[in-house]
Amino acid sequence: MKNFIENLSIDGHLQIAKVFPDGAEEIIFDDHNIIVSGMGVGLAHLFSLSGPGNILEYQIDRFQIGIGGSQGREVASTNELALPLSSLEEYGENALLYVLNGYHAYQVDNISAGQEWFGYIPQHKVSRVGDSSVRYTIVIDRDCANDLTTSRGAESPINEVGLFMKNPMGDKSGGQNIDTSILVAYRYFSGIVKTSDFALVFRWTINW
């Protein structure tokens, strides 16, 4: 799938900013991202007509953030985040972010055993920025993902993020209307200790 992606010349770029209540913005990350093999899986199902007939199933409309990232995961074979946030409490019960529960993440040739949590990217946060570039704007507001700790009680900075395609295989998990989402892009970055003092804005551009 890596060659398939390269032949299509798909790449991307991620910028992360802290945004403070007064509107001031601090860019804390600005670099390329990693397009992973899941992108090839999704597009192969689209082009071969072997996936669902509804084009909406191929939308990149959700994401995960996590606390277990590493540079070693920045390879095309990565198919999941190391430690994605795993509850509504971690994402923030009072957050403005719309969180999806009960969606399975595709992992190589099977579906993950446990249910996953995803942040939803609404259509008004998806914009065309060029003839062949689309930007996904992810807002982690001031009430979202604050003061995270692991089960061991240790402080856990956010240090990974992934974009997911909705349901390109058309798998509804045994008729339960649960999508099988696929990781299509990933990035590890230096840890950010999220607090209510600022929002985080991810501006993720995919170039086709």
Summary of the structure (lengths in Angstrom):
residues: 208
radius of gyration: 16.4
end to end distance: 15.4
largest distance: 49.3
contacts: 650
relative contact order: 0.27
helix: 15%
strand: 42%
